């Protein structure tokens, strides 16, 4: 049985999103703002990597992932969903172009049922 097109796109997007999240642990690709912990912090925009969300963070530095939350786990979740939406859109565009480019009549499924 053939999988519907939406499920194929979703599977590819989830796998690609997970790969991008793993890469964000190794290389700084996540937009964030960081500031020393003082009475009135002044956040500066930078790009950083996501640290291990289950360990203690650096003392004296406050980092907001995507400018929203200081928790690395929340940053990880936001990063995954942004990557997921991005890859779904990309795969939908690629799928439409390839589907319209190849109008081939496929009779192999009907012949294999006999």
Secondary structure, DSSP 8 states (H G I E B T S, - for coil): ----HHHHHHHHHHHHHHHHHHHHHHS--EEEEEEE-SSS---EEEEE----TTS---TTEEEEETTTBS-HHHHHHHHHHHHHHHHHHHHHHHHHHHHHH------HHHHHH-
